[in-house]
Amino acid sequence: MGADLRALGPHLEQYGVAGALAEPQVTIYDGGGKRYENQRPLAPGTYTVHVTGKNDSEGVVLLEIYEGP
């Protein structure tokens, strides 16, 4: 089973969200704290997802996680 992740920043402005993060960056870590290197599909397990802004920028972001077949 896999998962798709999406971080929305700029698209939130069209819904009236002020201060949306301009360039969201997503980093995934496995249960042991090791950075997950974009392997497909995402293997079952425990993960931590960090969303940050480019150049340490800050703002509002919506993180979506979809479980797939």
Gaussian input, Z-matrix of N, CA and C with variables (Angstrom, degrees):
# hf/3-21g

backbone

0 1
 N
 C     1     B1
 C     2     B2     1     A1
 N     3     B3     2     A2     1     D1
 C     4     B4     3     A3     2     D2
 C     5     B5     4     A4     3     D3
 N     6     B6     5     A5     4     D4
 C     7     B7     6     A6     5     D5
 C     8     B8     7     A7     6     D6
 N     9     B9     8     A8     7     D7
 C    10    B10     9     A9     8     D8
 C    11    B11    10    A10     9     D9
 N    12    B12    11    A11    10    D10
 C    13    B13    12    A12    11    D11
 C    14    B14    13    A13    12    D12
 N    15    B15    14    A14    13    D13
 C    16    B16    15    A15    14    D14
 C    17    B17    16    A16    15    D15
 N    18    B18    17    A17    16    D16
 C    19    B19    18    A18    17    D17
 C    20    B20    19    A19    18    D18
 N    21    B21    20    A20    19    D19
 C    22    B22    21    A21    20    D20
 C    23    B23    22    A22    21    D21
 N    24    B24    23    A23    22    D22
 C    25    B25    24    A24    23    D23
 C    26    B26    25    A25    24    D24
 N    27    B27    26    A26    25    D25
 C    28    B28    27    A27    26    D26
 C    29    B29    28    A28    27    D27
 N    30    B30    29    A29    28    D28
 C    31    B31    30    A30    29    D29
 C    32    B32    31    A31    30    D30
 N    33    B33    32    A32    31    D31
 C    34    B34    33    A33    32    D32
 C    35    B35    34    A34    33    D33
 N    36    B36    35    A35    34    D34
 C    37    B37    36    A36    35    D35
 C    38    B38    37    A37    36    D36
 N    39    B39    38    A38    37    D37
 C    40    B40    39    A39    38    D38
 C    41    B41    40    A40    39    D39
 N    42    B42    41    A41    40    D40
 C    43    B43    42    A42    41    D41
 C    44    B44    43    A43    42    D42
 N    45    B45    44    A44    43    D43
 C    46    B46    45    A45    44    D44
 C    47    B47    46    A46    45    D45
 N    48    B48    47    A47    46    D46
 C    49    B49    48    A48    47    D47
 C    50    B50    49    A49    48    D48
 N    51    B51    50    A50    49    D49
 C    52    B52    51    A51    50    D50
 C    53    B53    52    A52    51    D51
 N    54    B54    53    A53    52    D52
 C    55    B55    54    A54    53    D53
 C    56    B56    55    A55    54    D54
 N    57    B57    56    A56    55    D55
 C    58    B58    57    A57    56    D56
 C    59    B59    58    A58    57    D57
 N    60    B60    59    A59    58    D58
 C    61    B61    60    A60    59    D59
 C    62    B62    61    A61    60    D60
 N    63    B63    62    A62    61    D61
 C    64    B64    63    A63    62    D62
 C    65    B65    64    A64    63    D63
 N    66    B66    65    A65    64    D64
 C    67    B67    66    A66    65    D65
 C    68    B68    67    A67    66    D66
 N    69    B69    68    A68    67    D67
 C    70    B70    69    A69    68    D68
 C    71    B71    70    A70    69    D69
 N    72    B72    71    A71    70    D70
 C    73    B73    72    A72    71    D71
 C    74    B74    73    A73    72    D72
 N    75    B75    74    A74    73    D73
 C    76    B76    75    A75    74    D74
 C    77    B77    76    A76    75    D75
 N    78    B78    77    A77    76    D76
 C    79    B79    78    A78    77    D77
 C    80    B80    79    A79    78    D78
 N    81    B81    80    A80    79    D79
 C    82    B82    81    A81    80    D80
 C    83    B83    82    A82    81    D81
 N    84    B84    83    A83    82    D82
 C    85    B85    84    A84    83    D83
 C    86    B86    85    A85    84    D84
 N    87    B87    86    A86    85    D85
 C    88    B88    87    A87    86    D86
 C    89    B89    88    A88    87    D87
 N    90    B90    89    A89    88    D88
 C    91    B91    90    A90    89    D89
 C    92    B92    91    A91    90    D90
 N    93    B93    92    A92    91    D91
 C    94    B94    93    A93    92    D92
 C    95    B95    94    A94    93    D93
 N    96    B96    95    A95    94    D94
 C    97    B97    96    A96    95    D95
 C    98    B98    97    A97    96    D96
 N    99    B99    98    A98    97    D97
 C   100   B100    99    A99    98    D98
 C   101   B101   100   A100    99    D99
 N   102   B102   101   A101   100   D100
 C   103   B103   102   A102   101   D101
 C   104   B104   103   A103   102   D102
 N   105   B105   104   A104   103   D103
 C   106   B106   105   A105   104   D104
 C   107   B107   106   A106   105   D105
 N   108   B108   107   A107   106   D106
 C   109   B109   108   A108   107   D107
 C   110   B110   109   A109   108   D108
 N   111   B111   110   A110   109   D109
 C   112   B112   111   A111   110   D110
 C   113   B113   112   A112   111   D111
 N   114   B114   113   A113   112   D112
 C   115   B115   114   A114   113   D113
 C   116   B116   115   A115   114   D114
 N   117   B117   116   A116   115   D115
 C   118   B118   117   A117   116   D116
 C   119   B119   118   A118   117   D117
 N   120   B120   119   A119   118   D118
 C   121   B121   120   A120   119   D119
 C   122   B122   121   A121   120   D120
 N   123   B123   122   A122   121   D121
 C   124   B124   123   A123   122   D122
 C   125   B125   124   A124   123   D123
 N   126   B126   125   A125   124   D124
 C   127   B127   126   A126   125   D125
 C   128   B128   127   A127   126   D126
 N   129   B129   128   A128   127   D127
 C   130   B130   129   A129   128   D128
 C   131   B131   130   A130   129   D129
 N   132   B132   131   A131   130   D130
 C   133   B133   132   A132   131   D131
 C   134   B134   133   A133   132   D132
 N   135   B135   134   A134   133   D133
 C   136   B136   135   A135   134   D134
 C   137   B137   136   A136   135   D135
 N   138   B138   137   A137   136   D136
 C   139   B139   138   A138   137   D137
 C   140   B140   139   A139   138   D138
 N   141   B141   140   A140   139   D139
 C   142   B142   141   A141   140   D140
 C   143   B143   142   A142   141   D141
 N   144   B144   143   A143   142   D142
 C   145   B145   144   A144   143   D143
 C   146   B146   145   A145   144   D144
 N   147   B147   146   A146   145   D145
 C   148   B148   147   A147   146   D146
 C   149   B149   148   A148   147   D147
 N   150   B150   149   A149   148   D148
 C   151   B151   150   A150   149   D149
 C   152   B152   151   A151   150   D150
 N   153   B153   152   A152   151   D151
 C   154   B154   153   A153   152   D152
 C   155   B155   154   A154   153   D153
 N   156   B156   155   A155   154   D154
 C   157   B157   156   A156   155   D155
 C   158   B158   157   A157   156   D156
 N   159   B159   158   A158   157   D157
 C   160   B160   159   A159   158   D158
 C   161   B161   160   A160   159   D159
 N   162   B162   161   A161   160   D160
 C   163   B163   162   A162   161   D161
 C   164   B164   163   A163   162   D162
 N   165   B165   164   A164   163   D163
 C   166   B166   165   A165   164   D164
 C   167   B167   166   A166   165   D165
 N   168   B168   167   A167   166   D166
 C   169   B169   168   A168   167   D167
 C   170   B170   169   A169   168   D168
 N   171   B171   170   A170   169   D169
 C   172   B172   171   A171   170   D170
 C   173   B173   172   A172   171   D171
 N   174   B174   173   A173   172   D172
 C   175   B175   174   A174   173   D173
 C   176   B176   175   A175   174   D174
 N   177   B177   176   A176   175   D175
 C   178   B178   177   A177   176   D176
 C   179   B179   178   A178   177   D177
 N   180   B180   179   A179   178   D178
 C   181   B181   180   A180   179   D179
 C   182   B182   181   A181   180   D180
 N   183   B183   182   A182   181   D181
 C   184   B184   183   A183   182   D182
 C   185   B185   184   A184   183   D183
 N   186   B186   185   A185   184   D184
 C   187   B187   186   A186   185   D185
 C   188   B188   187   A187   186   D186
 N   189   B189   188   A188   187   D187
 C   190   B190   189   A189   188   D188
 C   191   B191   190   A190   189   D189
 N   192   B192   191   A191   190   D190
 C   193   B193   192   A192   191   D191
 C   194   B194   193   A193   192   D192
 N   195   B195   194   A194   193   D193
 C   196   B196   195   A195   194   D194
 C   197   B197   196   A196   195   D195
 N   198   B198   197   A197   196   D196
 C   199   B199   198   A198   197   D197
 C   200   B200   199   A199   198   D198
 N   201   B201   200   A200   199   D199
 C   202   B202   201   A201   200   D200
 C   203   B203   202   A202   201   D201
 N   204   B204   203   A203   202   D202
 C   205   B205   204   A204   203   D203
 C   206   B206   205   A205   204   D204

   B1=1.4462
   B2=1.5197
   B3=1.3053
   B4=1.4512
   B5=1.5138
   B6=1.3094
   B7=1.4573
   B8=1.5191
   B9=1.3140
   B10=1.4591
   B11=1.5189
   B12=1.3217
   B13=1.4552
   B14=1.5131
   B15=1.3280
   B16=1.4586
   B17=1.5230
   B18=1.3222
   B19=1.4604
   B20=1.5232
   B21=1.3117
   B22=1.4601
   B23=1.5199
   B24=1.3046
   B25=1.4535
   B26=1.5135
   B27=1.3395
   B28=1.4598
   B29=1.5316
   B30=1.3188
   B31=1.4686
   B32=1.5238
   B33=1.3166
   B34=1.4613
   B35=1.5254
   B36=1.3250
   B37=1.4623
   B38=1.5200
   B39=1.3326
   B40=1.4656
   B41=1.5286
   B42=1.3366
   B43=1.4637
   B44=1.5248
   B45=1.3185
   B46=1.4517
   B47=1.5159
   B48=1.3292
   B49=1.4617
   B50=1.5264
   B51=1.3223
   B52=1.4644
   B53=1.5270
   B54=1.3079
   B55=1.4613
   B56=1.5161
   B57=1.3276
   B58=1.4683
   B59=1.5305
   B60=1.3096
   B61=1.4629
   B62=1.5245
   B63=1.3284
   B64=1.4631
   B65=1.5251
   B66=1.3101
   B67=1.4675
   B68=1.5248
   B69=1.3411
   B70=1.4671
   B71=1.5259
   B72=1.3224
   B73=1.4566
   B74=1.5297
   B75=1.3285
   B76=1.4645
   B77=1.5268
   B78=1.3291
   B79=1.4589
   B80=1.5180
   B81=1.3339
   B82=1.4606
   B83=1.5244
   B84=1.3357
   B85=1.4600
   B86=1.5218
   B87=1.3327
   B88=1.4656
   B89=1.5248
   B90=1.3222
   B91=1.4565
   B92=1.5116
   B93=1.3244
   B94=1.4585
   B95=1.5164
   B96=1.3394
   B97=1.4537
   B98=1.5137
   B99=1.3450
   B100=1.4635
   B101=1.5289
   B102=1.3278
   B103=1.4649
   B104=1.5246
   B105=1.3148
   B106=1.4613
   B107=1.5193
   B108=1.3128
   B109=1.4657
   B110=1.5259
   B111=1.3014
   B112=1.4701
   B113=1.5233
   B114=1.3040
   B115=1.4571
   B116=1.5218
   B117=1.3148
   B118=1.4644
   B119=1.4918
   B120=1.2788
   B121=1.4627
   B122=1.5204
   B123=1.3114
   B124=1.4570
   B125=1.5212
   B126=1.3181
   B127=1.4642
   B128=1.5288
   B129=1.3366
   B130=1.4659
   B131=1.5288
   B132=1.3084
   B133=1.4565
   B134=1.5112
   B135=1.3116
   B136=1.4594
   B137=1.5222
   B138=1.3310
   B139=1.4591
   B140=1.5181
   B141=1.3168
   B142=1.4569
   B143=1.5202
   B144=1.3263
   B145=1.4584
   B146=1.5266
   B147=1.3313
   B148=1.4594
   B149=1.5258
   B150=1.3191
   B151=1.4585
   B152=1.5208
   B153=1.3182
   B154=1.4560
   B155=1.5187
   B156=1.3147
   B157=1.4499
   B158=1.5114
   B159=1.3152
   B160=1.4599
   B161=1.5264
   B162=1.3228
   B163=1.4718
   B164=1.5253
   B165=1.3412
   B166=1.4725
   B167=1.5241
   B168=1.3325
   B169=1.4597
   B170=1.5280
   B171=1.3223
   B172=1.4566
   B173=1.5172
   B174=1.3309
   B175=1.4504
   B176=1.5100
   B177=1.3065
   B178=1.4624
   B179=1.5219
   B180=1.3243
   B181=1.4608
   B182=1.5232
   B183=1.3094
   B184=1.4609
   B185=1.5196
   B186=1.3256
   B187=1.4595
   B188=1.5177
   B189=1.3272
   B190=1.4624
   B191=1.5215
   B192=1.3296
   B193=1.4609
   B194=1.5161
   B195=1.3221
   B196=1.4594
   B197=1.5173
   B198=1.3097
   B199=1.4575
   B200=1.5182
   B201=1.3226
   B202=1.4570
   B203=1.5100
   B204=1.3242
   B205=1.4669
   B206=1.5248
   A1=108.43
   A2=118.01
   A3=122.12
   A4=111.62
   A5=114.87
   A6=121.07
   A7=108.78
   A8=115.41
   A9=121.91
   A10=107.80
   A11=116.33
   A12=121.97
   A13=109.01
   A14=114.83
   A15=119.99
   A16=107.96
   A17=116.71
   A18=122.19
   A19=108.13
   A20=116.43
   A21=121.85
   A22=109.91
   A23=116.21
   A24=121.60
   A25=109.72
   A26=117.63
   A27=121.13
   A28=114.20
   A29=117.72
   A30=120.78
   A31=112.37
   A32=117.51
   A33=120.95
   A34=112.17
   A35=117.07
   A36=120.72
   A37=112.29
   A38=117.77
   A39=120.03
   A40=112.15
   A41=116.72
   A42=121.72
   A43=111.48
   A44=116.07
   A45=120.91
   A46=115.26
   A47=117.90
   A48=121.21
   A49=108.38
   A50=115.56
   A51=120.60
   A52=109.95
   A53=116.08
   A54=121.13
   A55=114.77
   A56=117.20
   A57=120.59
   A58=110.71
   A59=115.84
   A60=122.05
   A61=109.73
   A62=116.70
   A63=121.46
   A64=113.61
   A65=118.13
   A66=121.12
   A67=110.42
   A68=117.80
   A69=119.82
   A70=111.76
   A71=115.41
   A72=123.07
   A73=107.30
   A74=117.80
   A75=122.22
   A76=109.49
   A77=116.15
   A78=122.57
   A79=107.73
   A80=116.47
   A81=122.11
   A82=108.54
   A83=115.95
   A84=122.37
   A85=108.66
   A86=116.38
   A87=119.34
   A88=109.72
   A89=116.64
   A90=121.87
   A91=114.72
   A92=117.44
   A93=121.84
   A94=113.61
   A95=117.39
   A96=121.44
   A97=114.50
   A98=117.22
   A99=121.04
   A100=109.39
   A101=114.98
   A102=120.05
   A103=109.81
   A104=116.25
   A105=122.06
   A106=107.95
   A107=117.69
   A108=122.65
   A109=113.89
   A110=117.94
   A111=124.62
   A112=114.14
   A113=116.43
   A114=120.59
   A115=108.41
   A116=115.78
   A117=120.81
   A118=109.33
   A119=122.30
   A120=124.47
   A121=110.54
   A122=115.90
   A123=121.63
   A124=108.09
   A125=116.83
   A126=121.83
   A127=110.63
   A128=117.62
   A129=119.89
   A130=110.38
   A131=116.49
   A132=120.72
   A133=111.47
   A134=114.80
   A135=122.65
   A136=108.95
   A137=116.10
   A138=121.41
   A139=110.37
   A140=115.11
   A141=122.69
   A142=106.59
   A143=116.42
   A144=121.11
   A145=108.53
   A146=116.20
   A147=122.15
   A148=107.83
   A149=116.62
   A150=121.57
   A151=106.74
   A152=115.54
   A153=121.49
   A154=109.07
   A155=115.78
   A156=120.73
   A157=110.89
   A158=115.93
   A159=120.86
   A160=108.62
   A161=116.66
   A162=122.95
   A163=111.92
   A164=116.46
   A165=122.83
   A166=113.76
   A167=117.90
   A168=119.82
   A169=109.35
   A170=115.71
   A171=121.67
   A172=109.99
   A173=116.08
   A174=120.53
   A175=111.37
   A176=114.77
   A177=122.73
   A178=109.08
   A179=116.46
   A180=121.50
   A181=108.87
   A182=116.22
   A183=122.29
   A184=107.21
   A185=116.65
   A186=121.83
   A187=108.28
   A188=116.00
   A189=121.53
   A190=108.69
   A191=116.14
   A192=121.99
   A193=107.39
   A194=115.62
   A195=121.66
   A196=109.63
   A197=116.00
   A198=121.43
   A199=108.18
   A200=116.02
   A201=120.08
   A202=112.10
   A203=114.95
   A204=119.39
   A205=112.32
   D1=139.34
   D2=-178.47
   D3=-116.29
   D4=-179.47
   D5=178.49
   D6=-146.13
   D7=148.10
   D8=174.08
   D9=-116.62
   D10=137.27
   D11=178.94
   D12=-119.12
   D13=144.38
   D14=178.28
   D15=-145.67
   D16=130.93
   D17=176.47
   D18=-111.36
   D19=118.84
   D20=-179.27
   D21=-103.13
   D22=127.39
   D23=176.36
   D24=-122.82
   D25=-77.98
   D26=-176.01
   D27=-57.67
   D28=-31.93
   D29=-178.84
   D30=-65.76
   D31=-19.50
   D32=-179.28
   D33=-70.01
   D34=-24.51
   D35=-178.52
   D36=-61.77
   D37=-32.08
   D38=179.23
   D39=-68.04
   D40=-12.85
   D41=177.48
   D42=-104.51
   D43=13.13
   D44=176.19
   D45=83.35
   D46=14.45
   D47=178.96
   D48=-83.32
   D49=118.11
   D50=179.98
   D51=-85.19
   D52=146.29
   D53=174.84
   D54=75.37
   D55=29.72
   D56=-179.83
   D57=-66.86
   D58=142.82
   D59=179.57
   D60=-68.44
   D61=125.91
   D62=-173.54
   D63=-68.51
   D64=-44.36
   D65=-175.94
   D66=-135.38
   D67=81.29
   D68=-179.38
   D69=-65.15
   D70=138.95
   D71=176.73
   D72=-118.95
   D73=125.60
   D74=-177.73
   D75=-105.51
   D76=130.78
   D77=174.81
   D78=-127.52
   D79=133.22
   D80=-179.10
   D81=-113.42
   D82=135.45
   D83=176.83
   D84=-120.27
   D85=140.25
   D86=177.73
   D87=-78.97
   D88=178.40
   D89=-176.73
   D90=-59.22
   D91=-22.36
   D92=178.38
   D93=-91.32
   D94=1.95
   D95=179.65
   D96=87.65
   D97=4.94
   D98=179.11
   D99=-84.24
   D100=137.12
   D101=179.19
   D102=-62.37
   D103=129.41
   D104=-179.47
   D105=-83.35
   D106=123.42
   D107=-171.80
   D108=-96.70
   D109=62.64
   D110=171.08
   D111=44.63
   D112=45.74
   D113=176.00
   D114=-86.01
   D115=145.63
   D116=178.96
   D117=-118.75
   D118=139.64
   D119=-12.49
   D120=-78.97
   D121=166.14
   D122=176.48
   D123=-66.34
   D124=118.03
   D125=-176.39
   D126=-71.13
   D127=150.93
   D128=176.62
   D129=-57.47
   D130=143.59
   D131=179.13
   D132=155.03
   D133=-168.24
   D134=-179.62
   D135=-103.55
   D136=134.30
   D137=-178.43
   D138=-138.09
   D139=157.51
   D140=171.66
   D141=-121.08
   D142=135.39
   D143=179.71
   D144=-114.46
   D145=128.33
   D146=176.69
   D147=-113.01
   D148=130.70
   D149=173.79
   D150=-115.91
   D151=122.08
   D152=-179.48
   D153=-128.90
   D154=168.39
   D155=177.18
   D156=-99.12
   D157=149.07
   D158=176.71
   D159=-60.67
   D160=137.87
   D161=-179.60
   D162=57.87
   D163=35.73
   D164=177.78
   D165=62.04
   D166=24.44
   D167=176.70
   D168=-70.75
   D169=159.93
   D170=-178.51
   D171=-123.68
   D172=156.49
   D173=176.93
   D174=167.61
   D175=-177.75
   D176=-178.71
   D177=-87.37
   D178=137.60
   D179=179.23
   D180=-141.46
   D181=149.47
   D182=173.73
   D183=-112.55
   D184=118.85
   D185=177.74
   D186=-99.28
   D187=124.71
   D188=178.11
   D189=-113.90
   D190=135.45
   D191=177.19
   D192=-127.01
   D193=122.61
   D194=-178.73
   D195=-116.23
   D196=128.23
   D197=175.88
   D198=-86.90
   D199=130.72
   D200=-177.39
   D201=-118.04
   D202=177.45
   D203=-179.88
   D204=-70.04

